[in-house]
Amino acid sequence: MILVTGGAGYIGSHVVKRLGERGYDLAVYDNLSQGHREMVTSGRFIEGDLSETSRLVSLLKDHGVTGVIHFAAHCLVGESEEDPRKYYHNNVVNTIHLLDAMLKTGVRRIVFSSSAAVYGEPLRVPIEEDHPTVPTNVYGQTKLVVENILAKYASAYGLQYAALRYFNAAGADEGAAIGEDHRPESHLIPLVLDVAIGRKKDITIFGTDYDTPDGTCVRDYIHVSDLADAHILALEDLAQRGRSSVYNLGNGKGFSVREVIETAETVTGKKIRAVAGGRRQGDPARLVASSVRIMENLGWRPAYAALESIVATAWNFHRKRFG
């Protein structure tokens, strides 16, 4: 059985759906502080928190868990700076609880949901996995701390892990059954779609004077279903080869804020009002991934590389959820 922590969240729920479609026996463990119970479409759902250490041990043992995919984390950059204790406690301390429960029950394989936030301000793009890791916020720091813990647990205790560093997850399941619903929402594409659907009056562009073709920030958007496929490939590689790895996950293309807004207008057929705002502190001009390593090692390829397809799937879900 595979245990998915945080499997009621945005990315976790898509991984759960893909695992179910492929016939995996799985359990989903989530405290529902950020996730949605109705997004869990496969497996057995168990409401619980990673701080419940004895329960974790029982869960792993009683269900015969052989591998873990770990999503359960807080992920708002601004909030992480305002309330660092919350982030260090949940993202780091609770992950140690999970790892220790795994060691106690003989579970040695884990796929970890990391982030491109571990890199901080990029020195070069596209960003490869050997780029210096100098996170500029507490959220990124917690992800890097866990990656370092995983490496030490691997060398000391035989843990096998894959740390997947996401760039900008976006889009929704093709059938619009599940998708992005953060509360509060902080991601660009759903905020833009909120304007298209009438939930917001306008979208603020934070900075229009960057050294980019149109002056707005450029980001690498990767479809959530492509992310889900990468997690399963990483899990299967651990089972077959037992090699620990760190992988970037992006589509290798950068799209500016204005390009996202224009694409959303084309997809939705709606005029989206944008207003210019000042730069946000710590926002790099460009963040684009090199995903060559996971392509070469695991044969992963994004199926939704076009921005239009990413936005279209997000729009289908957005209308269903909020229309």
C-alpha positions in Angstrom: 0.0 0.0 0.0 1.1 3.6 -0.7 0.4 6.3 1.9 -0.2 9.8 0.5 0.1 12.5 3.2 -1.7 15.7 2.3 -3.5 13.8 -0.4 -6.6 16.1 -0.1 -4.7 19.1 -1.3 -4.2 20.5 -4.8 -1.3 18.4 -6.1 -1.8 15.5 -3.7 -5.4 14.9 -4.9 -4.2 14.7 -8.5 -1.5 12.1 -7.5 -4.2 10.2 -5.6 -6.4 10.1 -8.7 -3.6 9.0 -10.9 -2.6 6.2 -8.5 -6.2 5.0 -8.3 -6.5 4.9 -12.1 -3.3 2.8 -12.2 -4.7 0.3 -9.7 -2.6 1.2 -6.7 -3.8 0.3 -3.2 -3.5 3.5 -1.3 -4.5 5.4 1.9 -4.7 9.2 2.1 -3.8 10.9 5.4 -4.8 14.6 5.7 -5.9 16.9 8.5 -8.0 19.0 6.1 -6.5 22.3 7.3 -5.9 23.1 3.6 -7.3 20.2 1.6 -10.8 19.3 0.6 -12.3 15.9 1.4 -14.3 15.8 -1.8 -11.1 16.0 -3.8 -10.0 12.6 -2.7 -11.3 10.3 -5.4 -9.4 7.1 -4.7 -8.1 5.0 -1.8 -9.1 5.1 1.9 -9.3 8.5 3.5 -8.0 8.9 7.1 -8.3 12.3 8.8 -5.3 12.9 11.0 -2.2 15.0 11.7 1.5 14.2 11.4 2.0 15.3 15.0 0.1 12.1 16.1 3.3 10.0 16.2 1.9 6.8 17.7 -1.0 6.8 15.2 1.5 7.2 12.3 3.3 4.1 13.4 0.1 2.1 13.7 -1.1 3.4 10.3 2.1 2.3 8.5 2.2 -1.0 10.3 -1.5 -2.0 10.1 -1.9 -1.1 6.5 1.3 -2.7 5.3 2.6 0.5 3.7 5.6 0.0 1.4 6.0 3.6 0.2 5.1 7.2 1.1 4.4 10.3 -1.0 4.6 13.3 1.3 2.8 16.5 0.5 1.5 17.7 3.9 3.0 21.1 4.3 2.2 24.8 4.6 3.1 26.6 1.4 2.4 30.4 1.5 5.6 32.3 1.1 4.3 35.5 2.8 2.8 33.7 5.7 6.0 31.7 6.2 7.8 35.0 6.9 5.1 36.3 9.2 4.7 33.0 11.2 7.9 31.0 10.8 7.2 28.8 13.8 4.1 27.4 12.1 6.2 26.5 9.0 9.2 25.0 10.9 6.9 23.0 13.1 4.7 21.6 10.4 7.0 21.3 7.4 10.1 20.2 9.3 9.2 18.7 12.7 6.2 16.8 11.4 8.2 15.5 8.5 10.7 14.1 11.1 7.8 12.4 12.9 6.8 10.8 9.6 10.3 9.7 8.8 10.8 8.2 12.3 7.6 6.3 12.0 8.8 4.9 8.7 12.1 3.8 10.2 10.2 2.1 13.1 8.0 0.1 10.7 10.6 -0.7 8.0 9.2 1.6 5.3 12.2 2.9 3.4 10.8 4.7 0.3 9.5 8.2 0.2 8.8 10.7 -2.6 9.0 14.3 -1.1 7.1 17.3 -2.4 9.9 20.0 -2.5 9.9 23.3 -4.3 11.9 25.5 -6.6 11.9 28.0 -3.7 15.0 26.2 -2.4 17.0 28.0 -5.1 16.2 31.6 -4.1 17.4 34.2 -6.6 18.6 32.4 -9.7 22.1 33.0 -10.9 21.2 31.4 -14.3 18.3 30.1 -16.2 17.2 27.5 -17.0 17.8 26.3 -13.4 19.5 22.9 -13.0 19.5 20.7 -9.9 23.1 21.6 -9.1 22.3 25.4 -9.0 23.2 26.9 -5.5 20.4 26.5 -3.0 20.0 29.8 -1.1 16.3 30.2 -0.3 15.1 33.7 0.4 12.1 32.9 2.6 11.1 30.5 5.4 9.0 28.3 3.2 11.9 27.6 0.9 14.2 27.1 3.9 11.9 24.4 5.3 11.9 22.5 2.1 15.7 22.6 1.9 16.1 21.5 5.5 13.9 18.5 4.8 15.9 17.6 1.7 19.1 17.7 3.8 17.4 15.5 6.5 16.4 13.0 3.8 20.0 12.8 2.5 21.3 12.2 6.1 18.6 9.6 6.7 19.5 7.9 3.5 23.2 7.6 4.3 22.6 6.7 8.0 19.5 4.5 7.9 19.1 3.3 4.3 16.2 5.5 3.5 15.5 5.8 -0.3 14.0 9.1 -1.5 13.1 11.3 -4.4 12.8 15.0 -3.8 10.8 16.7 -6.5 11.4 20.5 -6.8 8.3 22.0 -8.4 8.1 25.2 -10.3 4.6 26.7 -10.8 2.0 24.0 -10.6 -1.1 24.9 -12.5 -4.1 23.5 -14.4 -6.6 20.9 -13.3 -7.7 17.3 -14.1 -8.9 16.9 -17.6 -12.3 15.9 -16.5 -12.6 18.9 -14.2 -13.5 16.6 -11.2 -10.6 18.1 -9.1 -8.5 21.2 -9.4 -7.1 24.3 -7.6 -9.0 25.7 -4.7 -6.7 27.3 -2.2 -8.2 29.5 0.6 -6.8 32.1 0.4 -5.7 31.8 -3.2 -2.3 33.1 -4.1 -1.5 31.6 -7.5 -1.7 33.7 -10.6 -3.8 31.5 -12.9 -6.8 31.0 -10.6 -6.6 34.6 -9.5 -6.8 35.7 -13.2 -9.7 33.2 -13.7 -11.5 34.8 -10.7 -11.6 38.0 -12.7 -12.9 36.2 -15.8 -15.7 34.6 -13.8 -16.6 37.7 -11.9 -15.3 36.8 -8.4 -12.7 39.6 -8.6 -12.7 43.0 -10.2 -9.2 43.0 -11.5 -5.8 41.3 -11.2 -2.7 43.2 -10.0 0.5 42.8 -11.9 3.3 43.1 -9.4 6.0 44.9 -11.3 6.0 46.0 -15.0 9.7 47.1 -15.3 11.6 43.8 -15.1 14.3 42.9 -17.6 11.9 40.7 -19.6 10.3 41.1 -23.1 7.2 42.7 -21.7 8.5 43.9 -18.3 6.6 41.4 -16.2 7.9 38.4 -14.4 8.5 35.2 -16.3 7.6 31.8 -14.7 7.6 28.2 -15.6 4.1 26.7 -15.4 3.8 22.9 -15.2 0.4 21.1 -15.4 -0.6 19.4 -12.2 -1.3 16.1 -14.0 2.2 16.1 -15.4 3.4 16.6 -11.8 1.3 13.6 -10.7 2.8 11.4 -13.4 6.3 12.4 -12.3 5.6 11.3 -8.7 4.5 7.9 -9.8 7.6 7.5 -12.0 9.8 8.5 -9.1 8.0 6.1 -6.7 8.4 3.2 -9.2 12.0 4.0 -9.8 12.6 3.8 -6.0 10.9 0.4 -5.9 12.9 -0.9 -8.9 16.3 0.7 -8.5 16.4 2.1 -5.0 18.3 5.2 -6.1 17.8 8.4 -4.2 17.5 11.5 -6.4 16.6 15.2 -6.7 14.6 16.3 -9.7 13.3 19.6 -11.0 9.8 19.6 -12.4 8.9 22.3 -15.0 8.1 22.4 -18.6 11.2 24.3 -19.5 9.3 27.2 -20.9 8.8 30.6 -19.3 5.6 32.6 -19.7 5.2 36.2 -18.5 2.4 37.5 -16.3 1.0 39.4 -19.3 1.1 36.3 -21.4 -0.9 34.4 -18.8 -3.5 37.1 -18.7 -3.7 37.3 -22.5 -4.0 33.5 -22.8 -6.7 33.5 -20.2 -8.6 36.1 -22.2 -8.4 33.9 -25.3 -9.4 30.7 -23.5 -12.3 32.3 -21.5 -13.5 34.8 -24.1 -13.6 37.4 -21.3 -11.8 40.7 -20.9 -9.6 40.6 -17.9 -8.8 43.9 -16.2 -5.3 44.2 -15.1 -3.8 47.0 -12.9 -0.1 47.7 -12.5 1.4 47.5 -9.1 4.8 47.7 -7.6 7.3 44.9 -7.4 7.1 42.4 -4.6 10.2 42.0 -2.5 12.1 38.8 -3.5 10.4 38.3 -6.9 13.1 37.2 -9.4 12.6 38.4 -13.0 12.8 34.8 -14.4 12.3 31.4 -13.0 12.5 28.6 -15.6 13.4 25.0 -14.9 15.7 22.5 -16.6 14.0 19.1 -16.3 16.6 17.3 -18.3 17.6 15.0 -15.4 14.1 13.5 -14.8 13.6 13.2 -18.6 16.8 11.3 -19.0 16.6 9.2 -15.9 12.8 8.4 -15.7 11.6 9.1 -19.2 9.2 11.8 -18.0 7.7 14.2 -20.6 5.1 16.9 -19.9 1.9 16.2 -21.8 0.5 19.7 -21.2 3.4 21.9 -22.2 1.3 24.6 -24.0 0.1 27.4 -21.8 -3.3 27.3 -23.5 -4.0 23.7 -22.5 -2.9 24.5 -18.9 -5.3 27.5 -18.6 -8.1 25.6 -20.4 -8.2 22.8 -17.9 -8.0 25.3 -15.0 -10.9 27.2 -16.6 -13.1 24.1 -16.9 -12.6 23.3 -13.3 -13.0 27.0 -12.2 -16.4 27.3 -13.9 -17.6 24.1 -12.4 -16.4 25.0 -8.9 -17.2 28.7 -8.8 -19.5 29.4 -11.7 
